Amino acid sequence: MGKVELAVMTRAQCHALYQGWENDPALYLEAAEYRPYVYDAATVDRYFDARQTPDRVLFAVLLDGRPIGEVQLKAINRDRRECALSIHLQNDAVKGWGYGTQAERLAVRYAFDRLAMLAVNADAVITNTRSQHVLEKAGFRLVREDVGFRYYRVEQ
C-alpha cells in the first residue's frame, strides 16, 4: 500500500481524475439510477467551477502525484464549527488498499487543524458498506440511520 496525500484540487488534476473515472453502482440507492460514466471536458470544467465556493474545499487524493480520488469538506459552517466530508475514489483499481481511510484521516485533520472545526459529518448510502467501513476506520461513529442513508460524525 502506498501513501496518499491531499492537495487542493487544480483544474488539471480534476480532468486527470475524471478521465479515468468509473461510476460505482454501490453509490446508488436504486440500481436503475446507475449509468456508466463518460468523460466530457466541459462537464468537468462546470463541476470544478461549481465547487469553488467559500463553504467548500475540494482536494485531490494523490498517489505518487497522480489523482486517484477526491475529498470535499463542504457545508463549512464557521459559526457552528462543523462541516461535512465526502470522498470518491476513481475506480475499483484504487479501492480496497486503504487509500480512502488515509485520505479521510488527512481531511479530518485539515478540518480540525486548519479550519478550526469541532466536528465533521458524513453520510453513506445504506447499501455502500465499503464506505461505511472506511468511515468507521477513519474514526467516524454512526449517529443515525434512515431508509436510504447512514449518518456519521467525528468530533475533535
C-alpha positions as CSV (number, residue, x, y, z in Angstrom):
1,M,0.0,0.0,0.0
2,G,1.3,3.4,-0.9
3,K,0.9,6.6,1.0
4,V,-1.6,9.2,-0.2
5,E,-1.6,12.9,0.2
6,L,-4.2,15.6,-0.2
7,A,-3.7,18.7,-2.3
8,V,-6.2,21.4,-3.1
9,M,-7.6,20.3,-6.4
10,T,-6.5,22.1,-9.6
11,R,-8.5,22.1,-12.8
12,A,-5.8,19.9,-14.4
13,Q,-6.0,17.3,-11.6
14,C,-9.8,17.3,-11.8
15,H,-9.6,16.5,-15.5
16,A,-6.9,13.8,-14.9
17,L,-9.1,12.3,-12.2
18,Y,-12.3,12.2,-14.3
19,Q,-10.6,10.9,-17.5
20,G,-10.1,7.6,-15.6
21,W,-13.4,7.7,-13.7
22,E,-15.8,4.8,-13.3
23,N,-19.1,5.2,-11.6
24,D,-19.7,2.8,-8.7
25,P,-23.1,1.0,-8.7
26,A,-22.9,0.8,-4.8
27,L,-23.4,4.6,-4.7
28,Y,-26.9,4.4,-6.0
29,L,-30.0,3.6,-3.9
30,E,-31.8,2.3,-6.9
31,A,-29.9,0.1,-9.4
32,A,-31.9,1.7,-12.2
33,E,-30.2,5.1,-11.4
34,Y,-26.7,3.8,-12.3
35,R,-25.2,4.9,-15.5
36,P,-21.6,4.3,-16.8
37,Y,-19.5,7.5,-16.7
38,V,-18.4,9.1,-19.9
39,Y,-15.7,11.8,-19.7
40,D,-16.7,15.2,-21.1
41,A,-14.2,18.1,-20.6
42,A,-16.9,20.8,-20.5
43,T,-18.8,18.9,-17.8
44,V,-15.7,18.5,-15.7
45,D,-15.0,22.2,-16.1
46,R,-18.5,23.0,-14.8
47,Y,-18.1,20.5,-12.0
48,F,-14.8,22.1,-10.9
49,D,-16.1,25.7,-11.2
50,A,-19.2,24.9,-9.1
51,R,-17.1,23.7,-6.2
52,Q,-15.0,26.8,-5.9
53,T,-17.1,28.3,-3.1
54,P,-16.2,29.8,0.4
55,D,-18.0,27.0,2.2
56,R,-16.1,24.1,0.5
57,V,-12.6,22.8,0.0
58,L,-12.0,20.4,-2.9
59,F,-9.0,18.1,-2.5
60,A,-7.3,15.7,-4.9
61,V,-6.3,12.4,-3.4
62,L,-2.9,11.9,-4.8
63,L,-0.9,8.6,-5.0
64,D,2.6,9.1,-6.3
65,G,1.5,12.6,-7.6
66,R,-1.4,11.1,-9.6
67,P,-5.0,11.9,-8.7
68,I,-6.9,8.7,-7.7
69,G,-9.9,10.4,-5.9
70,E,-11.4,13.5,-4.4
71,V,-12.3,14.6,-0.9
72,Q,-14.5,17.5,-0.2
73,L,-15.0,19.4,3.0
74,K,-18.3,21.1,2.3
75,A,-21.2,22.9,4.1
76,I,-18.4,24.5,6.2
77,N,-20.2,26.4,8.9
78,R,-17.7,28.6,10.7
79,D,-20.2,29.7,13.4
80,R,-21.1,26.1,14.4
81,R,-17.6,25.0,13.6
82,E,-18.6,21.9,11.7
83,C,-18.6,20.7,8.1
84,A,-19.4,17.6,6.0
85,L,-17.0,15.2,4.3
86,S,-17.4,13.4,1.1
87,I,-15.0,11.1,-0.7
88,H,-15.0,9.4,-4.0
89,L,-12.2,7.2,-5.4
90,Q,-11.6,6.9,-9.1
91,N,-12.3,3.3,-9.8
92,D,-12.1,-0.2,-8.3
93,A,-8.3,-0.4,-9.0
94,V,-7.7,2.0,-6.2
95,K,-10.3,0.8,-3.8
96,G,-9.6,-1.7,-1.0
97,W,-6.0,-0.6,-0.5
98,G,-6.6,1.8,2.4
99,Y,-6.3,5.0,0.4
100,G,-9.8,6.1,1.3
101,T,-9.1,5.7,5.0
102,Q,-5.8,7.6,4.7
103,A,-7.5,10.4,2.8
104,E,-10.4,10.7,5.2
105,R,-8.0,10.9,8.2
106,L,-6.0,13.7,6.4
107,A,-9.2,15.6,5.6
108,V,-10.4,15.4,9.2
109,R,-7.0,16.6,10.5
110,Y,-7.2,19.5,8.0
111,A,-10.8,20.3,9.2
112,F,-9.7,20.4,12.8
113,D,-6.2,21.9,12.5
114,R,-6.6,24.3,9.6
115,L,-10.3,25.2,9.6
116,A,-10.8,25.0,13.4
117,M,-13.8,22.7,13.0
118,L,-15.0,20.9,16.1
119,A,-16.9,18.2,14.2
120,V,-17.0,16.6,10.7
121,N,-20.2,14.9,9.5
122,A,-20.5,12.3,6.7
123,D,-23.1,10.0,5.2
124,A,-23.1,6.8,3.2
125,V,-25.8,5.2,1.1
126,I,-27.2,2.3,3.2
127,T,-26.1,-0.3,0.6
128,N,-22.5,1.1,0.4
129,T,-21.0,-1.0,3.2
130,R,-17.5,-0.4,1.9
131,S,-17.9,3.4,2.5
132,Q,-19.4,2.8,5.9
133,H,-16.4,0.6,6.9
134,V,-13.9,3.3,5.7
135,L,-15.7,6.0,7.7
136,E,-15.6,3.8,10.9
137,K,-11.9,3.0,10.3
138,A,-11.2,6.8,10.0
139,G,-12.8,7.4,13.4
140,F,-16.4,8.3,12.5
141,R,-19.2,7.0,14.6
142,L,-22.7,6.1,13.5
143,V,-25.2,8.7,14.8
144,R,-28.4,7.8,13.0
145,E,-29.9,5.9,10.1
146,D,-32.9,6.3,7.8
147,V,-34.3,4.5,4.8
148,G,-31.5,5.4,2.4
149,F,-28.5,6.6,4.4
150,R,-26.3,6.1,7.5
151,Y,-25.0,9.3,9.1
152,Y,-21.7,9.6,10.8
153,R,-19.8,12.1,12.9
154,V,-16.3,12.6,14.3
155,E,-15.5,15.3,16.9
156,Q,-12.3,16.9,17.9
